[in-house]
């Protein structure tokens, strides 16, 4: 349609990624159309952008409950989650490269009905879309954490945690979890990742006596970000950065990067 007067026009572009398998082989070539959200104007094509995320204390509490009662922990991943969100604002975007109308190549634009990656309100629109569907399955949001949902029934209890497009499910009966997964999969495009093993930097290992939670992979990624994965370790509380030595005996001389990884610690 033509761009209405006094309306902002948002650009777009294609983003290309090569998705690889665990062994390093190429799984697929991925192309995603994203909106240039930096060109949006507040009050014209977006208003609210805040989207809640689950609290770390809530995650630990749910893991503790699962360990205490020996409940199964399942993980789901929503495919292209932000594309499910419905837009309440009028958002106009340039025609995508490779899909320009032959009849109106330059005088027409796209009006978006659903959100795209890159839009400032995309996370909020997805969260609203998903959380508004959960009550139809009998879930109620916790007053302590808006990303925690609980379903009570005569058959038992199911707990759902939402972090953007990652979902954790646990509950008193495996059949209840399966029915919830089936209902969610029917409404959204989801992948059932099976047993929970990794969530928000937490690695979960299953022991006969309960769960073991660690952050080895998370810490390794942080060290790799600043090329410190081969450095000498020290006890905590640690010494100032100028006492940190690499394997070659040279001091670590980038305090600003050192501060950045300290800030990333959970």
N, C-alpha and C positions, 0 to 999 in steps of 0.2 A: 504494500500500500504506500501512497505518498506520505512523506514525513509531515505530520501536522505542525502548524505554526507554534512557536515557543516551546517546542519539545527538543530534548537533547538527543544526539545521535551517538550511539556507542559503537566502537569499532570491534573487530573480531579477527582472529587468526587461527591457523592450524598449528597444533603442537604434535610433534612426532617423537615416539619413543620405541625402542627395541626392548621387548620383554624377553627375558632369558629364563631358562630352566635352572634347576639347582646345579646341574653339571656344567653350566655356562653356555649350553647350546641355545640357539634362538628359538623361542616359543612362538612369537608372533610379532608382526609389525603393527604398532598401534597409532592411530591418528585420532586426535580429539579436537573438536572445535571449541575454542574458549573465547569468552567475551573480554574485551579490554576494560576491566572494571575501573581502572584509574581515570577513565574519561567520563564516568558517571557523575552526576551532580545531585547532591543531597536535596531532598524536597521535590525534585523533579522526576527522577527515575529510581530513587530508593529513599526509604525512610529509616526503619529499624533494621539493624544488622546483627544485633547480639544473638548468639545461639549458645545455650547452656552446654556444658560438658560435665561428665561425671567426676565427682571428687575422688582423689586417691584414697581417702579414708573409707569411702563407700565401697571401693573395689576390694580393699583389704577385709572389710567386714563381710562381704559376700563370700570371699574365698574362705574366711574362717568358718562361716556357717556351713558351706559345702563340705569342708573338712570335718567339722564336728558331727554332722549328720550323715556323712558318707554319700552326699548327693553327687550326681553326675554334672559335669561342667561342659557345656557345648558352646561353640563359637560360630557366629554367622557373619558373613561379609556381604554388604549390599553392592551390587554391580552398578556403577555409574549413579551413585546415590543422588547427587545434586540434580540430575535430570528428572527426578520424580517430583521436585518441588513446584508448587503452583505460584505464579506471580500475581500479586495484588496491584502492583504499580504498572503504569504504562511504560514499557521499556522498548525502545526502537534501536535496531542494530543494522549495520551495513550488511549487504548481501555477502555470503561467504565466498571466498575465492574458489572457483571451480563450479559454483552453483548459482551463478548470476543469471537472472531472467533475460532471455533473448528479446522479449517484447519490451521490457523496461530495465535496461542495463544500468542506468544511472539515476533515474528519477524516482525509483521505488526503493523502499527499505523493508526490513523484516520487523514485524511486531511480535515480540516473544510472549507466548502464553505460559510456558514453563521456564524454569531457571536453567542457566548454563553455568558451567564452571567459569570462574573469573568474575561473575557478578558479585557485588558486595553483599547482597541479601541472599545469595544462594545457600549458605549454610543454614540460615534461619528458615528459609522456605522449606528445605528438606526436613529439618527438625519438626516444623509445624505439621508437615504432611504426615510424617511417621507417627508422631505422638497423638495426632488426632484420630489415627486409625486404631491405636491400641485399646481404647475403651470398648470398642466393638468386640474385642476378644476377652473382655472382663478384667483388663488391667486398670489399676489406679496408680497415679503418680504419687510418690512419697513426698510429704511436706518437708522432709529434711533434705532431699536431693531431687531436683526435677528430672534427672536422668535415670532415676531408679523407679521401676514399675513392678507392682506386685499383683498377682492374680490369685485370689482365694476362691476355692470351690469345695464341694463336699468330698472331692477326690484327693485334694491336697493343695499345695501351694507352688507357684512358679514365680521366680524372680528374674527380671530382665534388666540388664545394664546397657545403656546406649552411649557410645562415644563416637560422634559423627556418623560413620558408616560401619563401625565395628559393634557387634552385639554379643553379649554374654548371656547365656541362659542357664539357670540351674533350678532345681525343684525337687520335690519329694518323690516323684514318680517319673520314670523314663517315658511312659506313655503320654503323660501330660506335656512333656517337652516336645515329643514328636508331633503332637497335634498342633501346638503353637507354631512349630517350624513349618508345618504344612500350610497353615493359614497365612503366615507371613510370606512364604514362597509364592503362594497363589496371588497375593496382592502386589508384591514387589519382586524384582529380579534379584535373587539372592543365591549365594553359595554357602552350602553347609560345610564348614571347615572341620567338622567332627569335634573331637575332644580338644578342650582349651589347652594350648601350650605356650602361647605368647600374647601378651596384651599390655599395651602402654609401657613398654620397656621391661615388663615383668616376665620372667621365664618360670613356668609352672611345671614342676616334676611331681610325679605321683609315687608315693611311698606306701607301704602297707599300713603305716601308722598315721598317714595324713598327706599333706602337701608340703613340698619344699619350694619356696619362692626365692628367686635370686635375680640379679640384674647384670650378670656377666656380659651378655651380649650388648646391653645398653652402654655399659662402661667401655667396652672394647670399641664400639662405634665412636664414642666421644673422644677416646684417645687417638683413634685413627684420623679424626677430623683435624687434629693439630699435630699429627706425626709424632705421637708420644707412645705408641704401642710397644716400643722396645726399650723404653726408659726404665731406670731402676725404680723400684717401689720403695715406699717408706710408710711408717706407721702414721695413724691419725691421732691427734691433730698433727698435720704435716708441717714441715719447715717452710719458710718463705721461698718464693719461686727461684731466687738466685742460688739456693742450695740444691735444687733439683738437678741431677746430672744424667746425661744420656750415656749410652753404652760406651761411647768414645771418651768419656770423662769430661766432656764439655758441658758447661752449664746451659740450662734452658733459658734463652734470652728474649722470650716474647711474653712479657707479663700480661699484655692485653688479651692474648689468646688463652693464657692460663686463667684469667678471670672469666672468660666466656664459658669455659667448660665447667668451672666451679659454679657459675650461675645456672648451668644446665643440669646440675645434680638434683635429683628428686629426694 
